[in-house]
């Protein structure tokens, strides 16, 4: 006999709200990544003592460290804020 899944399945509305929260999180993550890249470039250009290849250091730091950190933070914040607002509206 198959196990009873009534307690583990979500109602259709809850699944749709979670998917919308993920979509909103992704839409927020994209501009946060771009802003993080620019912020990383600016910080390295302002504070780095590297005189040999400062522009490469700035680009790599922005694209591969500060940008992804900002994108993850933006995704989490966007998804959580949307989920809380959509839950409060119900």
N, C-alpha and C positions, 0 to 999 in steps of 0.2 A: 504494500500500500504506500503511495507517495506521501511524503511529509506535508503537513498543512503549512502553506505559505502565506496565510492571511495576515500574520503578524509582521512579516518581513517585507511585504510588497508595499509600495507607496501608491497613494491615489494619483490619478492622472494629472491632476492640478499641481501636485507637489513636484512631480517629475518635470513638468513644463516650467515651473518657477525655478527649479535648480538649473535647468538648461539655459534659461534666460539669464540667470545670475552668472553662469560661466561665460556666456556670450558678452555680457556687459563687462565682465572682468577682462576678457580678451580685447574688447574695444578700448578699455582704459589703459591696458598694458602697452599698446602700440605708441601712443604719444608719450607715455612715461619713459619708454625706452629711448625715444628720440631726445627727450629732455635730459635723460641721464647721460646720453652720449655727449651732448653739448656741455653739461655740467662737468663731466669727467675731463673733457678736453680743456675747459677753462681752468679747472683746478690744477691740472698738471702744468699748463702753460704759466700759471701764476706762481706756483710753489716749487717746481722741480729745479734742482741744481744741475741737471744733466744738460750740458751744452752741446754734446755730440749729436744726439738724435732725439731731441725733445719733441719734435712733431710726431715721430713714430711712437714714442712713449705715450704721448697724449692720445693719439688715435687708438692705440691698442687698449689703453686703460679705459677710455670711454666706451669703445665697442664691446670689449670682452669682460669688463668688471662693473663699472658704474651703470652702464646701460641695462644689462641683465638684472642687476640688483633692483634698479628702479622699476623695471618691467614686472618683476615678481611682486614687489611691494604694491604697485598699481593694480595688478590683477587681484591680489588678495583683498585690498581695500575696496576696489570696485565691486567685486562679487559679494563681499560681506555687506556693504552698504545697500546694494540692490536687494539682497536676500532679506535683510531686516526691514526695509521699506515695503517690500512686497508682502512679507508676512504680517506687518502691521496693518496693511490695507485690507487684508482678508477678514 
